[in-house]
Amino acid sequence: MIKAEALWQRVPTQSGTLDILKGIDLEIKLGESVAIVGASGSGKTTLLGMLAGLDTPTSGRVLLAGNDLTKMSEEERARLRGQYVGFVFQNFQLLPALSALENVMLPLELRRDTSDRETAMALLDQVGLSDRATHYPRQLSGGEQQRVAIARAFASRPPILFADEPTGNLDTDTGRNIEELLFQLNREYQTTLVLVTHDHQLASHCARTCVMEAGSLYSDRAPK
């Protein structure tokens, strides 16, 4: 489903070249759940963006559902993401001018799904927010905003879900509720799940943990 081969990301700095990713190889199979853990600055979020086709590497390649992202234009990658990928961001990234319902409906409307409102309402109900459908992000708590973001990510039933620190901006109790919801929907929709987290408890729920250290990736290894 996802494969990275000899992935490097180099950026120029005043003191020379900085290697953010160092020759990473990674394969994630259909339906697998993988956590990428590591210290801040280790390259986790950069790797996640590469795997999702949000950015391109200096060298190496990423295959997503058999498509070589490194040979595609941004428009082609965006079209592929619309077909295969859902994304949950740490800072939610809800559109402030849209209600909770409209935020969840957005990916469905982009796909011209004729049942977009019905599907979005069903998902809001699943995440316990059907009574908040008309509320705007500023009227929702952090946990409620993240639940809306998760409902939006699952709206188009993507084969792959990427999550970048999905509980990072939440208190412990709310974070645990979001964790349960994420894996419940993951099981229900049989989605391939790839998440970046500092939370070792969250990572422990995944079938596999990969550790990032200074741009290098170590698979199937317990975090330090």
C-alpha positions in Angstrom: 0.0 0.0 0.0 2.8 2.4 1.0 6.5 2.0 0.2 9.4 4.4 0.7 12.7 3.6 -0.9 16.1 5.2 0.0 14.3 8.4 1.0 16.5 11.4 1.6 15.6 15.0 2.4 18.4 17.5 2.4 18.0 21.3 3.1 20.7 23.9 2.7 21.7 25.9 5.9 24.3 28.6 6.6 26.6 26.0 8.1 26.1 23.5 5.3 23.6 20.8 4.3 21.2 19.4 6.8 19.9 15.8 6.4 16.4 15.7 7.7 15.7 12.2 6.3 18.6 9.7 5.8 18.0 7.0 3.3 14.7 5.7 4.8 13.2 2.4 3.6 9.7 1.5 4.8 6.9 -0.6 3.7 3.3 -0.5 5.1 0.8 -3.1 4.1 -2.9 -2.8 3.4 -4.8 -2.6 6.7 -1.7 -2.3 8.9 -1.4 0.2 11.8 2.0 1.8 12.2 3.2 4.3 14.8 6.2 6.5 14.1 7.7 7.8 17.3 10.8 9.8 18.2 12.0 13.1 19.7 11.1 16.5 18.3 13.2 17.3 15.3 13.9 13.6 14.5 12.1 13.9 11.1 8.8 12.2 12.0 6.4 14.8 10.5 8.7 15.3 7.5 8.5 11.6 6.8 4.7 11.6 7.2 4.3 14.4 4.7 6.5 12.5 2.2 4.4 9.3 2.6 1.2 11.3 2.1 2.5 13.1 -1.0 2.4 16.5 0.7 6.0 17.0 -0.1 8.7 15.4 -2.3 12.1 14.1 -1.3 15.5 15.3 -2.4 16.1 11.7 -3.6 14.5 8.3 -3.4 10.9 7.6 -4.0 7.5 6.9 -2.4 4.9 4.5 -3.8 1.3 5.0 -2.7 -1.1 2.3 -3.9 1.4 1.5 -6.7 1.8 5.1 -7.8 5.2 6.8 -7.7 4.6 10.1 -6.0 8.0 11.4 -6.9 7.1 11.3 -10.6 3.8 13.2 -10.2 2.9 16.9 -10.3 1.3 18.5 -7.3 -2.0 18.4 -9.1 -1.7 14.7 -9.7 -0.6 14.0 -6.1 -3.6 16.1 -4.8 -5.9 14.0 -7.0 -4.4 10.8 -5.7 -4.7 12.0 -2.1 -8.4 12.7 -2.7 -8.8 9.1 -3.8 -6.7 7.3 -1.2 -5.8 9.5 1.8 -7.4 11.0 4.9 -5.4 13.3 7.2 -5.8 14.2 10.8 -3.7 17.2 11.9 -2.5 18.1 15.4 -4.0 21.6 15.1 -7.2 20.3 13.6 -7.1 22.6 10.5 -10.9 23.1 10.4 -12.2 25.9 8.2 -13.4 28.6 10.6 -16.1 29.9 8.3 -17.7 26.4 8.0 -19.9 24.7 10.6 -18.9 21.3 12.0 -21.2 19.6 9.5 -19.9 21.7 6.6 -16.3 20.8 7.5 -17.1 17.1 7.4 -19.0 17.5 4.2 -16.2 19.2 2.4 -14.2 16.2 1.2 -17.5 14.6 0.1 -18.5 17.7 -1.9 -15.1 17.7 -3.6 -15.8 14.1 -4.7 -19.3 15.1 -5.8 -20.9 12.6 -3.4 -24.6 13.1 -3.7 -25.2 11.7 -0.1 -22.7 14.1 1.4 -25.0 15.7 4.0 -26.4 12.3 5.2 -23.0 10.7 5.3 -21.5 13.7 7.2 -24.3 13.7 9.8 -23.9 9.9 10.3 -20.2 10.5 11.0 -20.8 13.4 13.4 -23.2 11.1 15.2 -20.6 8.4 15.4 -18.1 10.8 17.1 -20.9 12.1 19.4 -21.3 15.5 17.9 -24.6 15.4 16.0 -26.0 18.0 18.4 -23.1 20.3 17.5 -23.5 20.1 13.7 -24.3 23.8 13.2 -21.6 25.0 15.6 -18.5 26.7 14.2 -14.9 25.7 15.3 -14.6 28.7 17.6 -17.6 27.4 19.5 -16.1 23.9 20.0 -13.6 22.7 22.6 -10.3 21.3 21.4 -11.5 17.7 21.9 -14.7 18.5 19.9 -12.7 20.1 17.1 -10.4 17.0 16.9 -13.5 14.8 16.7 -14.8 16.9 13.8 -11.4 16.6 12.2 -11.5 12.8 12.6 -15.0 12.6 11.2 -13.9 14.7 8.2 -10.8 12.4 7.6 -13.0 9.3 7.5 -15.8 11.0 5.5 -14.6 9.7 2.1 -13.7 6.3 3.6 -10.0 6.6 2.5 -8.0 3.4 2.3 -5.1 5.2 4.2 -5.3 7.5 7.2 -2.4 9.6 8.3 -2.5 11.3 11.7 0.1 13.8 12.9 0.1 14.0 16.7 -3.7 13.5 16.9 -3.8 13.9 20.7 -0.9 16.4 21.0 -3.0 19.5 21.7 -5.4 17.7 24.1 -5.6 17.0 27.8 -5.0 13.5 28.9 -8.6 12.4 29.3 -9.7 14.0 26.0 -6.7 12.5 24.3 -7.6 9.0 25.5 -11.2 9.5 24.2 -9.8 10.6 20.8 -7.4 7.6 20.8 -10.3 5.2 21.3 -12.4 6.9 18.6 -9.5 6.8 16.1 -8.9 3.0 16.5 -12.6 2.3 16.6 -13.2 3.9 13.3 -9.9 2.4 12.0 -11.3 -1.1 12.7 -14.7 -0.3 11.4 -13.5 1.1 8.1 -10.5 -1.3 7.7 -8.2 1.6 7.1 -4.5 1.5 6.9 -3.3 3.8 9.7 0.0 5.6 9.9 0.4 8.0 12.9 3.2 10.2 14.3 3.1 10.6 18.0 5.1 11.4 21.2 2.5 9.3 23.1 3.9 5.8 23.7 0.5 4.6 25.0 -1.1 5.7 21.7 1.7 4.0 19.8 1.3 0.8 21.7 -2.2 0.3 20.1 -0.6 0.0 16.7 0.5 -3.3 15.3 4.0 -1.9 14.6 6.2 0.9 16.0 9.0 2.6 14.1 11.4 4.9 15.9 12.9 8.0 14.3 16.3 9.2 15.5 18.1 12.1 13.8 16.6 11.4 10.4 17.0 7.6 10.5 14.2 5.1 10.9 14.4 1.9 13.0 11.5 -0.5 12.4 9.8 -2.7 15.0 11.8 -1.3 17.9 10.6 -0.3 21.3 11.0 3.5 22.0 13.8 4.6 24.4 
